[in-house]
């Protein structure tokens, strides 16, 4: 490799963003309060006035997006009886990565009687973006969780699509110490062509998942009552004590509307930022 190329590579590596947030919340006299908070790098969390029962938090990435080689780590623990809802200040953008993939690591721990809502705005992948994301979730058997994620492959409203890139998404959910859900989604190479296949996304540019714990057949039936209003494709099922809804749509706006319709059936209160 030429010396100027080596210099460019080393400068690129030295300028990679790093960010970490770690905190816990606890309930006292029916009020959820923040415990110890640790922030580093370009990742921050802010706690606006409560939007209802419990505490709400908003993540802010001061780096302005995610690029190749960036790393962000989040660790959150909700203590017994606490209620916490988390979102992001805006959609997260993952940009082209000429080198190493970006790393996003999220660890969530929820104690007995506590509820955690993970409701970030959508993640948008630009062409040739590379990102590896990992969720590690530990729930007490008496805890509850609502976790929603939307991934958009290119800004369709701007006439953009993600053609090449890499997206690896690893989820592990343990309940009462037992592994009840494990999944790894891998899309790489010519992602645009793969999304065009009927058995994958049939040309859709947005996918989403809602994980609801606990979840059962009565909940599934309530969600299915909204089927006629869906703009995209939605699949819903329940097993191992939790429910899951899968989404696929032609663009982010349609998928977001479908996600909101499903969440309304669960009784979840959406963060104000979702409605602005």
C-alpha positions in Angstrom: 0.0 0.0 0.0 1.3 3.5 -0.9 2.4 5.8 2.0 -0.3 8.3 1.2 -3.0 5.6 1.3 -1.6 4.4 4.6 -1.7 8.0 6.0 -5.4 8.4 4.8 -6.3 5.1 6.4 -4.7 6.0 9.8 -6.3 9.5 9.8 -9.7 7.9 9.1 -9.2 5.4 11.9 -8.2 8.1 14.4 -11.3 10.1 13.6 -13.8 7.3 14.3 -16.6 8.2 16.8 -16.9 6.4 20.1 -19.8 6.8 22.4 -21.1 5.0 25.5 -24.1 5.5 27.9 -24.6 3.4 31.0 -27.3 4.1 33.7 -29.8 2.5 35.9 -33.3 3.6 37.1 -35.1 2.6 40.3 -38.6 3.1 41.7 -39.2 4.9 45.0 -42.7 5.6 46.4 -44.1 4.9 43.0 -41.8 7.3 41.2 -39.1 6.2 38.8 -35.8 8.0 39.3 -32.5 7.9 37.5 -29.5 6.3 39.4 -25.9 6.6 38.4 -25.3 7.8 34.8 -22.1 7.4 32.8 -21.6 9.1 29.4 -18.6 9.2 27.2 -17.7 10.2 23.7 -20.4 11.5 21.3 -23.4 9.6 22.9 -25.6 11.4 25.3 -29.0 10.7 27.0 -31.4 13.4 28.2 -34.4 13.1 30.5 -37.2 15.5 29.6 -40.3 16.1 31.7 -42.3 12.8 32.2 -44.7 12.0 29.4 -46.9 9.9 31.6 -46.2 7.2 34.1 -42.5 6.5 34.7 -39.3 8.2 33.3 -38.5 9.0 29.7 -35.1 9.3 28.1 -33.9 10.6 24.7 -30.6 9.5 23.1 -28.6 12.1 21.2 -25.6 11.3 19.0 -23.5 14.5 18.7 -21.4 12.9 16.0 -24.3 13.5 13.6 -24.6 9.9 12.4 -22.7 6.6 12.3 -19.9 5.8 10.0 -17.5 2.9 9.4 -15.4 2.0 12.4 -17.6 3.9 14.8 -18.6 2.2 18.1 -21.5 2.9 20.4 -22.3 1.0 23.6 -25.5 1.3 25.7 -26.1 -0.5 29.0 -29.4 0.1 30.9 -30.8 -1.5 34.0 -34.4 -1.0 35.2 -34.7 -1.8 38.9 -37.7 -3.5 40.6 -41.0 -1.7 39.8 -39.4 1.0 37.6 -40.9 2.2 34.4 -38.7 3.6 31.6 -39.3 4.6 28.0 -36.4 5.4 25.6 -36.3 7.0 22.2 -33.9 9.0 20.0 -34.0 12.7 19.1 -34.0 11.9 15.4 -33.6 9.0 12.9 -30.1 7.6 13.1 -28.2 7.7 9.8 -25.5 5.1 9.0 -23.2 6.3 6.3 -20.9 4.7 3.7 -18.1 2.7 5.3 -15.0 2.1 3.2 -13.3 0.2 6.0 -14.5 -1.6 9.2 -18.2 -1.9 10.0 -19.8 0.3 12.6 -20.5 -1.5 15.9 -23.7 -0.8 17.9 -24.1 -2.8 21.2 -27.2 -2.6 23.4 -27.6 -4.4 26.7 -30.9 -4.1 28.6 -31.7 -5.6 32.0 -35.2 -5.4 33.5 -36.0 -6.5 37.1 -39.3 -7.9 38.5 -42.3 -5.6 38.1 -40.3 -3.2 35.9 -41.2 -2.1 32.4 -38.8 -0.9 29.7 -40.0 0.6 26.4 -37.2 0.8 23.7 -38.7 3.0 20.9 -36.0 4.7 18.9 -36.9 6.4 15.6 -35.8 4.6 12.5 -32.3 3.7 11.5 -31.5 4.7 7.9 -28.7 2.9 6.0 -27.1 4.7 3.1 -25.6 2.9 0.1 -22.5 0.9 1.1 -23.1 1.4 4.8 -21.8 -1.4 7.0 -23.1 -1.9 10.5 -23.2 -4.7 13.1 -25.8 -4.4 15.8 -26.2 -6.5 18.9 -29.1 -6.7 21.5 -28.6 -8.6 24.7 -31.7 -8.5 26.8 -32.2 -10.0 30.3 -35.7 -9.9 31.8 -37.0 -11.2 35.1 -40.0 -13.5 34.6 -42.2 -10.7 36.1 -40.8 -7.9 34.0 -42.3 -6.4 30.8 -40.7 -5.1 27.6 -41.7 -3.3 24.5 -38.9 -3.1 22.0 -39.4 -1.7 18.5 -36.9 -1.2 15.7 -37.3 0.1 12.2 -34.5 -0.2 9.6 -34.7 1.7 6.3 -32.5 0.8 3.3 -32.0 4.2 1.6 -34.0 7.4 1.7 -36.7 6.6 -0.9 -38.2 10.1 -0.6 -34.9 11.4 -2.0 -34.7 8.8 -4.7 -32.0 6.9 -2.9 -31.7 3.2 -2.3 -29.1 1.0 -0.6 -27.6 -1.2 -3.2 -24.4 -2.6 -1.6 -23.5 -2.9 2.0 -23.7 -5.0 5.1 -26.2 -5.2 7.9 -25.8 -7.8 10.7 -28.4 -7.7 13.5 -28.1 -10.1 16.4 -30.8 -10.4 19.1 -30.7 -12.5 22.3 -33.5 -12.4 24.8 -33.3 -14.2 28.1 -36.3 -14.4 30.5 -35.7 -15.7 34.0 -32.2 -16.7 33.0 -33.5 -18.8 30.1 -32.8 -18.1 26.5 -36.2 -17.7 24.9 -35.4 -15.9 21.6 -32.3 -15.9 19.5 -32.0 -14.5 16.0 -29.3 -13.1 13.7 -30.3 -11.3 10.5 -27.5 -10.9 7.9 -27.9 -8.9 4.7 -24.7 -8.2 2.7 -23.3 -7.8 -0.8 -26.0 -6.7 -3.2 -28.6 -5.9 -0.6 -30.8 -4.0 -3.2 -31.2 -7.2 -5.3 -31.9 -9.3 -2.3 -34.6 -7.0 -1.0 -36.2 -7.2 -4.5 -36.9 -10.9 -4.1 -40.4 -11.9 -3.3 -39.4 -14.1 -0.4 -37.3 -11.4 1.2 -39.0 -7.9 0.9 -40.6 -7.9 -2.6 -38.9 -4.6 -3.3 -39.6 -3.0 0.1 -37.1 -0.6 1.5 -38.1 -0.7 5.2 -38.4 -3.5 7.7 -39.3 -3.5 11.4 -39.8 -5.6 14.4 -41.9 -5.2 17.6 -41.0 -7.5 20.5 -43.7 -7.5 23.2 -43.1 -9.3 26.6 -45.3 -10.7 27.9 -47.4 -11.6 24.9 -50.2 -14.1 24.2 -52.9 -15.0 21.7 -55.5 -12.5 23.0 -53.0 -9.7 22.3 -52.3 -11.1 18.9 -56.0 -11.1 18.1 -56.3 -7.5 19.1 -53.5 -6.6 16.8 -55.0 -8.6 13.9 -58.2 -6.6 14.2 -56.2 -3.7 12.6 -55.0 -5.8 9.6 -57.2 -3.9 7.0 -55.5 -0.6 7.9 -52.0 -1.7 7.3 -50.2 -0.1 4.4 -47.5 -2.8 4.2 -47.1 -6.4 5.2 -47.4 -7.3 8.9 -46.9 -10.8 10.4 -47.8 -11.4 14.0 -47.2 -14.4 16.3 -46.7 -15.4 19.9 -44.6 -18.1 21.6 -42.5 -18.7 24.6 -44.5 -16.1 26.5 -43.8 -13.2 24.2 -45.3 -11.7 21.0 -43.6 -10.5 17.9 -44.8 -8.4 14.9 -42.7 -8.2 11.7 -43.1 -5.3 9.3 -42.2 -4.8 5.7 -43.2 -1.7 3.6 -42.2 0.2 0.5 -41.0 3.2 2.5 -40.4 4.3 6.1 -43.6 6.4 6.3 -45.8 3.5 5.6 -44.0 1.2 8.0 -44.0 3.8 10.7 -47.8 4.1 10.4 -48.2 0.4 10.6 -45.9 0.2 13.7 -47.9 3.0 15.4 -51.2 1.1 14.6 -49.8 -2.1 16.2 -48.5 -0.2 19.3 -51.9 1.4 19.8 -53.4 -2.0 20.1 -50.9 -2.9 22.9 -51.9 0.2 24.9 -48.4 1.6 24.7 -48.0 5.4 24.9 -45.8 6.7 22.1 -43.0 9.2 22.8 -43.9 12.7 21.8 -41.0 12.8 19.4 -42.7 10.1 17.3 -45.7 12.4 16.9 -43.9 15.6 16.0 
